[in-house]
Amino acid sequence: MIGKKVKVIVDRPLGSYHPEHKDLYYPINYGYIEDTMAPDGEEQDAYIIGVNNAVKEFSGTVIAIIHRYDDIEDKWVVAPEGLTFTKEEIGEAVSFQEKFFKSEIIL
């Protein structure tokens, strides 16, 4: 998956709150890859980093996979083509949600 170009449909834009967990603020855009099914039976979830404004959809490159040890689904990290981030930068960007899970970042 890493290196694959994808289109993310954003259902939780930067600056929004989780629809069920009202105290979970999204400091980055978050959505799903249309027509790509994840093990949870839903479309594959993805974080978008390197985009500093709220968007409705985004085309970019998968630069990392967040493998959750205590969840059925991994999360993909998508960035603008040509941008790279360190594991530390990715971890910091997604910590608002990933702090609730035991996971590793695969580049």
C-alpha positions in Angstrom: 0.0 0.0 0.0 2.8 2.4 0.8 3.5 4.5 -2.3 0.0 3.9 -3.7 -1.9 7.0 -5.0 -5.4 7.2 -3.4 -8.4 9.5 -3.1 -9.6 10.2 0.4 -13.2 11.2 1.0 -13.1 13.4 4.1 -15.9 12.9 6.6 -14.1 14.5 9.6 -12.4 17.6 8.3 -9.7 19.5 10.1 -11.3 21.5 12.9 -14.3 19.2 13.4 -15.3 16.9 16.3 -16.0 13.2 16.3 -19.8 12.6 15.7 -20.1 10.3 18.7 -17.2 11.3 21.0 -17.8 15.0 21.2 -14.6 15.8 23.0 -12.4 14.2 20.2 -11.2 17.2 18.1 -9.6 16.5 14.6 -6.5 18.7 14.1 -6.0 17.0 10.7 -8.3 15.8 8.0 -9.6 12.2 8.3 -11.7 10.1 6.0 -11.8 6.9 4.0 -10.6 5.5 0.7 -13.7 4.9 -1.4 -14.1 1.3 -2.7 -11.3 -0.1 -0.6 -12.6 -2.3 2.1 -10.9 -2.7 5.5 -11.1 -5.8 7.8 -13.9 -4.1 9.9 -16.2 -4.3 6.8 -16.1 -0.5 6.2 -14.0 1.5 3.8 -10.4 2.0 4.7 -9.8 4.9 7.0 -7.0 7.4 6.4 -5.4 10.3 8.0 -4.2 13.2 5.8 -1.1 15.0 6.8 0.7 17.9 5.1 -2.6 19.7 4.3 -3.3 22.6 6.7 -6.9 23.5 5.7 -10.2 21.6 5.8 -10.9 19.7 2.6 -13.8 17.5 1.4 -11.7 15.2 -0.6 -8.0 14.8 -1.3 -5.8 12.8 -3.7 -2.3 11.9 -2.4 0.1 9.1 -1.7 0.0 6.6 1.1 3.2 7.3 3.0 2.7 5.1 6.1 0.5 2.5 7.7 -0.5 2.7 11.4 -0.8 -0.9 12.5 -3.0 -1.2 15.6 -2.3 -4.2 17.8 -5.6 -3.8 19.7 -7.9 -3.1 16.8 -9.0 -5.0 13.7 -8.2 -2.2 11.3 -5.0 -0.4 10.4 -5.1 3.2 9.4 -3.4 4.7 6.3 -1.5 8.0 6.3 -1.8 10.0 3.1 0.2 13.0 2.2 0.6 15.3 -0.9 2.7 13.7 -3.5 6.4 14.2 -2.9 6.1 15.1 0.8 7.7 12.9 3.4 7.4 12.8 7.1 9.4 11.0 9.9 7.7 8.4 12.2 7.9 11.1 14.9 6.1 13.7 12.8 3.4 11.2 11.8 3.0 10.1 15.4 2.6 13.6 16.6 0.0 14.4 13.9 -2.2 11.4 14.7 -1.6 11.2 18.5 -5.0 12.9 19.1 -6.6 9.6 18.3 -3.9 7.0 18.3 -3.1 7.7 22.0 -6.0 5.4 22.7 -4.5 2.4 20.9 -1.3 0.4 21.0 0.2 0.8 17.5 3.2 1.1 15.4 4.0 3.3 12.4 5.3 1.5 9.3 7.0 3.5 6.6 
